[in-house]
Amino acid sequence: MRAPAANQTFDEAIKVTPVDPYRYSAVLRDDWCIGTVPHGGYTTAVLYQLAITHFAYTHPTRYKEAATPISMQLAFLRRTAAGPALLKVQDTKLGARTSTIHVALLQPSEKNKDKKRNTTLTAKSSPSSWDDEDLEIKVAGYITVSPPSAEVGMSAPTKWTLLPAAIPGSGPEGRVDLQALGTSGRDEQWVRLAAPFPLFRRATQHVEFFGPDPALGKPRVVDQWARFRPGGNTQGRWTDEAVAFLADMFPMVLDGFDTAATEGGGEAKDTATQKGPQARYWYPTVTLNIDFKKRLPADGVEWLYSRVQTRSVRNGRMDLDVTVLDAQGEVVALSNQVGLIVDASRNIGERKSKM
């Protein structure tokens, strides 16, 4: 079983509570935000947990063991906010091997100018008592689940490999010595990295990043080894739920854009604290797809590797392709997304969803 304290902060942050068989509630946490908006990968992890909770609560006898997501296709329609959220589920297909559900995350509309309605909504203590007419869908999509015992059939090697190859470490066959990297912060040309703009990108502070030494120059692709540190807990471990978060966690990819903006137009200041530089850009997710290839052990793993590639950045829109591997080099998840590049001022502000 998973060590109960290892990811306690994360487990609490993605907790989903049943309201009725097809309605659930959650509270999106401020310390998992980018600016004032909950991080897209964190929100994805909440919806991952929603799928697990829905089948455990509404369909407890559908499968002999817990059904977990094997694929997610999400559309981020509007900005979410830190605070309570209502989650809805619609059963689209219930099958023997796979089941697919439609999910939606709802919060109060930012455009609702009916003062009387807003006053009533703000005074309510729980999403379970919210009226649907007061809400708007922030995130929607489909999640397909399957129990491990149903995952049977042909397996075959594909001879796929990373191209270009990752920068080698000091271990056998050029593997990175993860013990040395974690202990000393360096293995050959791999070093510990500090995620930029921690005041603005608070969600990045739950992860410890390692990558090729920046002195080597700008690579064509971005490689990273990462350890999960939810709430600063050094015993944190990557679990299946946390992989959904990691699939959208690659601050070094965005650092190049931030650096270019800073060099071209000076640095912005954190308007909330006036303590140091803040990213000039915000990179909201438009769509996010994840294919979960391998389930992790119940107690999680310490290290996961990500290869992140961007093929085109045009007119404020970019693509991101992410491959997540474990320490043995096996594919854990594949992800791709469409993201926007907008001024950070569109993110900053007092936007918490009121209880």
C-alpha positions in Angstrom: 0.0 0.0 0.0 1.1 3.6 -0.5 2.9 5.1 2.4 0.0 7.3 3.9 2.2 10.3 4.6 4.2 10.4 1.4 1.7 12.4 -0.7 -0.7 13.5 2.0 -0.6 17.1 0.9 -1.3 16.1 -2.7 -4.0 13.6 -1.8 -5.8 16.3 0.2 -5.4 18.8 -2.7 -7.1 16.5 -5.2 -9.7 15.1 -2.9 -13.1 14.6 -4.5 -16.2 14.2 -2.3 -19.5 12.6 -3.5 -22.6 14.7 -3.4 -24.8 12.3 -5.2 -24.1 9.5 -7.8 -23.3 11.9 -10.6 -22.3 15.1 -8.7 -19.1 15.6 -6.7 -17.3 18.5 -5.0 -13.6 19.5 -4.8 -11.6 22.5 -3.5 -8.9 23.7 -5.8 -5.9 24.8 -3.7 -4.1 28.1 -4.0 -0.6 26.6 -3.6 -1.2 24.6 -6.7 -1.7 27.6 -8.9 0.0 29.6 -11.6 -0.7 33.1 -10.6 -4.4 33.0 -9.6 -5.3 30.1 -11.9 -5.0 26.4 -10.7 -2.3 24.7 -12.7 -3.6 22.6 -15.7 -1.9 19.4 -14.7 -3.1 19.8 -11.1 -6.7 20.3 -12.4 -6.2 17.2 -14.5 -5.1 15.2 -11.4 -8.4 16.3 -9.7 -10.4 15.0 -12.6 -8.3 11.8 -12.6 -9.3 11.3 -9.0 -12.9 12.1 -9.9 -13.0 9.1 -12.3 -11.7 6.8 -9.6 -14.1 8.2 -7.0 -17.1 7.9 -9.4 -16.6 4.2 -10.1 -15.9 3.5 -6.4 -19.0 5.4 -5.3 -21.5 5.0 -8.1 -20.4 1.7 -9.7 -18.8 -0.2 -6.9 -19.6 -3.6 -8.4 -18.8 -2.9 -12.0 -15.3 -4.3 -11.7 -13.7 -6.7 -9.3 -10.9 -4.1 -8.6 -10.4 -0.4 -8.9 -10.7 1.0 -12.4 -8.2 3.7 -13.2 -7.9 6.1 -16.1 -6.0 4.8 -19.2 -6.7 7.9 -21.3 -7.9 11.5 -20.8 -9.0 14.1 -23.3 -9.7 17.5 -21.7 -10.7 20.9 -23.0 -9.9 23.9 -20.7 -12.8 26.2 -21.7 -12.4 29.0 -19.2 -10.1 30.0 -16.4 -10.6 28.1 -13.1 -10.1 29.7 -9.8 -8.8 28.6 -6.4 -11.7 27.5 -4.2 -14.7 25.1 -4.4 -15.8 23.5 -7.6 -18.7 21.3 -8.6 -17.8 18.2 -10.7 -20.3 16.4 -12.8 -20.1 13.0 -14.5 -22.2 11.4 -17.3 -21.8 7.7 -18.0 -21.1 7.5 -21.8 -20.2 3.8 -22.0 -20.0 1.1 -19.3 -18.2 -1.9 -20.6 -16.5 -5.1 -19.4 -13.0 -4.0 -20.3 -13.2 -0.2 -20.6 -15.7 2.4 -19.6 -15.9 6.1 -20.7 -17.3 9.0 -18.8 -17.9 12.6 -19.7 -16.7 15.0 -16.9 -17.2 18.6 -16.3 -15.7 21.0 -13.7 -18.0 23.9 -12.9 -17.5 27.1 -10.9 -19.4 30.4 -10.6 -19.4 32.5 -13.7 -17.1 35.5 -13.7 -19.5 37.3 -16.1 -22.6 37.0 -13.9 -23.6 40.6 -13.1 -26.8 39.7 -11.2 -25.9 41.1 -7.8 -28.7 39.3 -6.0 -27.7 36.0 -7.5 -24.0 36.5 -6.7 -24.8 37.4 -3.1 -26.8 34.2 -2.7 -24.1 32.1 -4.4 -21.3 33.6 -2.3 -23.1 32.9 0.9 -23.5 29.2 0.2 -21.0 27.0 2.0 -20.7 24.1 -0.4 -20.9 23.4 -4.2 -23.5 20.8 -3.4 -26.0 23.6 -2.7 -25.1 25.7 -5.8 -27.7 26.2 -8.5 -26.6 25.1 -12.0 -27.8 28.4 -13.5 -25.2 30.3 -11.5 -22.4 28.2 -12.8 -20.4 27.8 -16.0 -18.3 24.9 -17.3 -14.6 25.6 -16.9 -13.1 22.2 -17.9 -14.8 19.4 -19.8 -13.8 16.2 -21.5 -13.8 12.4 -21.6 -12.0 9.9 -19.4 -11.7 6.2 -20.2 -11.0 3.8 -17.3 -10.1 0.1 -17.1 -9.2 -2.3 -14.2 -5.7 -3.8 -14.3 -7.0 -7.3 -14.7 -8.8 -6.4 -18.0 -5.5 -5.1 -19.5 -4.7 -8.4 -21.4 -3.6 -9.1 -24.9 -0.6 -8.9 -27.1 2.5 -7.0 -26.0 5.4 -6.5 -28.5 8.6 -4.5 -28.6 8.6 -1.6 -30.9 12.3 -0.7 -30.9 11.3 2.9 -30.1 14.0 5.1 -28.6 14.5 8.7 -27.7 15.8 10.8 -30.7 17.9 12.7 -30.2 19.4 10.6 -27.4 19.4 12.1 -23.9 22.6 13.5 -22.5 24.4 10.6 -20.8 25.1 10.2 -17.2 27.8 8.3 -15.3 25.9 5.0 -14.9 26.0 1.8 -17.0 25.2 2.3 -20.7 25.2 6.1 -20.1 22.2 6.0 -17.7 22.0 8.9 -15.2 23.1 7.9 -11.6 20.0 9.0 -9.9 21.3 8.4 -6.4 24.3 10.7 -7.1 22.1 13.2 -8.8 19.7 13.4 -5.9 22.4 13.4 -3.2 24.9 15.9 -4.7 22.7 17.7 -7.3 25.0 16.6 -10.2 25.8 13.6 -12.3 28.1 14.3 -15.2 26.3 17.1 -17.1 23.0 16.7 -15.3 22.4 19.3 -12.5 19.7 20.4 -10.1 17.6 23.2 -11.6 15.6 25.9 -10.0 12.2 26.5 -11.5 11.9 30.1 -12.6 9.4 32.7 -11.1 8.4 30.6 -8.0 6.2 33.4 -6.7 4.1 33.3 -9.8 4.4 29.6 -10.6 3.7 28.2 -7.1 2.7 24.8 -8.5 6.3 24.2 -9.6 7.5 24.3 -6.0 6.0 20.8 -5.4 8.6 19.3 -7.8 12.4 19.0 -7.7 13.8 19.3 -11.2 17.1 18.1 -12.7 18.3 18.6 -16.3 21.3 19.2 -18.5 23.6 22.0 -17.3 22.3 25.2 -18.9 25.9 26.1 -19.7 25.7 23.5 -22.5 23.4 25.8 -24.4 19.8 25.6 -25.6 18.8 22.1 -26.6 16.4 21.1 -29.4 14.3 19.2 -26.8 14.0 19.6 -23.1 14.8 16.6 -20.9 14.2 16.5 -17.1 14.4 14.1 -14.2 12.0 15.0 -11.5 11.1 14.0 -7.9 7.7 14.8 -6.4 7.8 17.1 -3.3 4.2 17.9 -2.4 4.1 20.5 0.2 7.9 20.2 0.5 7.7 16.6 1.7 11.0 14.9 0.7 9.3 11.5 1.0 6.9 12.3 -1.8 6.5 9.7 -4.6 5.1 9.8 -8.1 1.8 7.9 -8.2 -0.6 7.4 -11.1 -2.5 10.5 -10.0 0.7 12.5 -9.8 1.6 11.5 -13.4 -1.4 13.5 -14.6 0.2 16.5 -12.9 3.7 15.8 -14.2 2.4 15.6 -17.8 1.8 19.4 -17.7 4.9 20.3 -15.5 7.8 21.5 -17.6 8.9 25.0 -16.4 12.3 24.8 -18.2 10.5 24.7 -21.5 8.8 28.0 -20.7 12.0 29.6 -19.4 13.3 30.4 -22.9 10.2 32.4 -23.7 10.4 34.2 -20.3 14.1 35.0 -20.8 13.5 36.4 -24.3 10.7 38.6 -23.0 12.8 39.8 -20.1 15.8 40.6 -22.3 13.5 42.4 -24.8 11.3 44.4 -22.5 12.6 44.3 -18.9 11.2 42.3 -16.1 7.8 42.6 -14.5 7.3 42.7 -10.7 5.1 40.5 -8.6 2.1 42.8 -8.1 1.0 40.9 -5.0 4.2 41.0 -3.1 6.6 43.3 -5.0 9.4 40.7 -4.3 11.4 40.0 -7.5 10.7 39.2 -11.1 7.6 37.6 -12.5 7.0 35.8 -15.7 6.0 38.1 -18.6 3.9 35.4 -20.1 1.2 33.0 -18.9 0.8 29.7 -20.8 -2.8 28.5 -20.3 -3.7 25.0 -21.6 -6.4 24.8 -24.3 -6.6 21.0 -24.7 -4.7 18.2 -23.0 -4.6 14.5 -23.9 -2.9 11.8 -21.9 -2.4 8.1 -22.7 -1.4 6.2 -19.6 0.8 3.3 -20.7 2.0 1.8 -17.4 0.6 1.8 -13.9 3.1 2.7 -11.2 3.5 0.7 -8.0 0.9 1.5 -5.3 3.5 3.1 -3.1 4.8 5.2 -6.1 8.3 5.7 -7.4 10.9 8.4 -6.6 12.0 9.4 -10.1 10.4 10.0 -13.4 11.9 11.4 -16.6 10.2 13.7 -19.1 11.1 14.5 -22.7 9.3 17.7 -23.9 9.2 18.9 -27.5 7.6 21.9 -29.1 7.4 21.8 -32.9 5.8 25.2 -33.7 5.0 28.5 -31.9 2.9 30.7 -34.1 0.5 33.6 -33.3 0.5 33.0 -29.6 -0.3 29.3 -29.9 2.0 26.4 -29.3 2.1 22.6 -29.2 3.7 20.5 -26.5 4.5 16.8 -26.8 5.5 15.0 -23.5 6.9 11.5 -23.0 7.2 10.2 -19.4 9.5 7.3 -18.6 10.4 5.5 -15.4 13.9 4.8 -14.1 14.0 1.6 -16.2 13.3 3.5 -19.4 9.8 2.1 -19.8 7.0 4.5 -21.1 4.7 5.5 -18.3 2.6 8.1 -20.2 2.3 10.0 -23.4 0.8 13.5 -23.6 0.2 16.2 -26.1 -1.5 19.6 -25.7 -2.3 22.9 -27.3 -1.4 26.0 -25.2 -1.6 29.7 -25.6 1.0 32.4 -24.9 -0.6 35.4 -23.4 0.5 38.3 -21.2 0.7 37.4 -17.5 -1.6 40.3 -16.7 -4.5 38.2 -17.9 -3.9 35.8 -15.1 -3.1 38.1 -12.1 -5.9 39.3 -9.9 -8.2 38.5 -7.1 -10.3 35.7 -8.6 -10.8 33.1 -5.9 -14.1 31.2 -6.2 -16.0 32.2 -3.0 -17.5 29.6 -0.6 
